[in-house]
Amino acid sequence: MRDGSDGSVVNPVNGNCYVFDDAATSATNQTDTTAHVYAGIFCTDFLTDVRPTESVVFGGTLGRSVIFG
């Protein structure tokens, strides 16, 4: 997150929207499905996909929510 701390979504259910506690500066996907990351809260404003085992660092636009699957 912006403050340097880590957040996580444990055992996400595919298709559910998960809102981050704070904007994410990077993401690592440790699941077996693609993570669809959004710039808006409540999974609006698609940002990027993070495939299984991949990591991304966000530039000017930060991640604020995610849907798996």
C-alpha atoms as an extended CHARMM CRD file, in Angstrom:
* protein
*
        69  EXT
         1         1  MET       CA              0.0000000000        0.0000000000        0.0000000000  PROA      1               0.0000000000
         2         2  ARG       CA              1.0110000000        3.6420000000       -0.2130000000  PROA      2               0.0000000000
         3         3  ASP       CA              2.2010000000        3.5690000000        3.4020000000  PROA      3               0.0000000000
         4         4  GLY       CA              4.5600000000        0.6730000000        2.6330000000  PROA      4               0.0000000000
         5         5  SER       CA              2.5210000000       -1.9980000000        4.4170000000  PROA      5               0.0000000000
         6         6  ASP       CA              1.2870000000       -5.1960000000        2.7730000000  PROA      6               0.0000000000
         7         7  GLY       CA             -2.3280000000       -6.2290000000        2.3590000000  PROA      7               0.0000000000
         8         8  SER       CA             -3.7760000000       -9.4840000000        1.1140000000  PROA      8               0.0000000000
         9         9  VAL       CA             -6.9300000000      -11.2020000000        0.0250000000  PROA      9               0.0000000000
        10        10  VAL       CA             -6.9780000000      -14.7270000000        1.4860000000  PROA      10              0.0000000000
        11        11  ASN       CA             -8.8170000000      -17.4860000000       -0.3950000000  PROA      11              0.0000000000
        12        12  PRO       CA            -10.6850000000      -15.1220000000       -2.7470000000  PROA      12              0.0000000000
        13        13  VAL       CA            -13.9500000000      -16.2740000000       -4.2800000000  PROA      13              0.0000000000
        14        14  ASN       CA            -13.9150000000      -15.9050000000       -8.0690000000  PROA      14              0.0000000000
        15        15  GLY       CA            -16.2480000000      -13.1650000000       -9.2500000000  PROA      15              0.0000000000
        16        16  ASN       CA            -16.3770000000      -11.2390000000       -5.9490000000  PROA      16              0.0000000000
        17        17  CYS       CA            -15.0880000000       -7.6650000000       -5.8040000000  PROA      17              0.0000000000
        18        18  TYR       CA            -12.5360000000       -7.0190000000       -3.0580000000  PROA      18              0.0000000000
        19        19  VAL       CA            -11.8150000000       -3.3910000000       -2.0920000000  PROA      19              0.0000000000
        20        20  PHE       CA             -8.3390000000       -2.6130000000       -0.7720000000  PROA      20              0.0000000000
        21        21  ASP       CA             -7.9160000000       -0.8590000000        2.5950000000  PROA      21              0.0000000000
        22        22  ASP       CA             -5.6630000000        1.6690000000        0.8500000000  PROA      22              0.0000000000
        23        23  ALA       CA             -4.4480000000        2.1900000000       -2.7240000000  PROA      23              0.0000000000
        24        24  ALA       CA             -1.9390000000       -0.4500000000       -3.8440000000  PROA      24              0.0000000000
        25        25  THR       CA              1.3770000000        0.4920000000       -5.4330000000  PROA      25              0.0000000000
        26        26  SER       CA              2.0210000000       -3.1050000000       -6.5620000000  PROA      26              0.0000000000
        27        27  ALA       CA              0.3650000000       -6.5150000000       -6.6450000000  PROA      27              0.0000000000
        28        28  THR       CA              1.4350000000      -10.1490000000       -6.6640000000  PROA      28              0.0000000000
        29        29  ASN       CA             -1.0220000000      -12.8490000000       -7.6740000000  PROA      29              0.0000000000
        30        30  GLN       CA             -0.4560000000      -16.0690000000       -5.7300000000  PROA      30              0.0000000000
        31        31  THR       CA             -3.6710000000      -17.7510000000       -6.9180000000  PROA      31              0.0000000000
        32        32  ASP       CA             -4.3410000000      -20.0200000000       -9.8890000000  PROA      32              0.0000000000
        33        33  THR       CA             -6.6880000000      -17.5260000000      -11.5880000000  PROA      33              0.0000000000
        34        34  THR       CA             -6.1970000000      -14.0970000000      -13.1470000000  PROA      34              0.0000000000
        35        35  ALA       CA             -6.6340000000      -11.0480000000      -10.9110000000  PROA      35              0.0000000000
        36        36  HSD       CA             -8.4490000000       -8.1660000000      -12.6200000000  PROA      36              0.0000000000
        37        37  VAL       CA             -7.2500000000       -5.0030000000      -10.8600000000  PROA      37              0.0000000000
        38        38  TYR       CA             -9.2670000000       -1.7690000000      -10.9100000000  PROA      38              0.0000000000
        39        39  ALA       CA             -8.3150000000        1.8440000000      -10.2410000000  PROA      39              0.0000000000
        40        40  GLY       CA            -11.7360000000        2.6420000000       -8.7910000000  PROA      40              0.0000000000
        41        41  ILE       CA            -13.2680000000        1.3150000000       -5.6380000000  PROA      41              0.0000000000
        42        42  PHE       CA            -15.9740000000       -1.3210000000       -6.0490000000  PROA      42              0.0000000000
        43        43  CYS       CA            -14.2360000000       -2.7030000000       -9.1720000000  PROA      43              0.0000000000
        44        44  THR       CA            -14.7200000000        0.2170000000      -11.5320000000  PROA      44              0.0000000000
        45        45  ASP       CA            -12.1900000000        1.6880000000      -13.9730000000  PROA      45              0.0000000000
        46        46  PHE       CA            -10.2720000000       -1.4210000000      -15.0990000000  PROA      46              0.0000000000
        47        47  LEU       CA             -6.5080000000       -1.0130000000      -14.6480000000  PROA      47              0.0000000000
        48        48  THR       CA             -4.7500000000       -4.2770000000      -15.5490000000  PROA      48              0.0000000000
        49        49  ASP       CA             -4.7570000000       -8.0680000000      -15.3300000000  PROA      49              0.0000000000
        50        50  VAL       CA             -2.2690000000       -9.9050000000      -13.1210000000  PROA      50              0.0000000000
        51        51  ARG       CA             -1.9040000000      -13.5290000000      -14.1760000000  PROA      51              0.0000000000
        52        52  PRO       CA             -1.1630000000      -16.3530000000      -11.7410000000  PROA      52              0.0000000000
        53        53  THR       CA              2.3340000000      -16.0870000000      -10.1980000000  PROA      53              0.0000000000
        54        54  GLU       CA              2.9260000000      -12.6390000000      -11.7810000000  PROA      54              0.0000000000
        55        55  SER       CA              3.6640000000       -9.3230000000      -10.0640000000  PROA      55              0.0000000000
        56        56  VAL       CA              3.0980000000       -5.7580000000      -11.2660000000  PROA      56              0.0000000000
        57        57  VAL       CA              4.1440000000       -2.3220000000      -10.0510000000  PROA      57              0.0000000000
        58        58  PHE       CA              1.6170000000        0.4110000000      -10.7320000000  PROA      58              0.0000000000
        59        59  GLY       CA              2.7190000000        3.7550000000      -12.1450000000  PROA      59              0.0000000000
        60        60  GLY       CA              0.6970000000        6.9210000000      -11.6450000000  PROA      60              0.0000000000
        61        61  THR       CA             -2.6400000000        5.1240000000      -11.3170000000  PROA      61              0.0000000000
        62        62  LEU       CA             -2.8710000000        2.8470000000       -8.2720000000  PROA      62              0.0000000000
        63        63  GLY       CA             -4.9690000000       -0.2680000000       -7.7010000000  PROA      63              0.0000000000
        64        64  ARG       CA             -7.9650000000        0.0550000000       -5.3820000000  PROA      64              0.0000000000
        65        65  SER       CA             -9.9440000000       -3.1640000000       -5.9280000000  PROA      65              0.0000000000
        66        66  VAL       CA             -9.7400000000       -6.6030000000       -7.5510000000  PROA      66              0.0000000000
        67        67  ILE       CA            -11.8610000000       -9.4360000000       -8.9510000000  PROA      67              0.0000000000
        68        68  PHE       CA            -10.3660000000      -12.9140000000       -9.3230000000  PROA      68              0.0000000000
        69        69  GLY       CA            -11.3690000000      -15.4080000000      -12.0010000000  PROA      69              0.0000000000
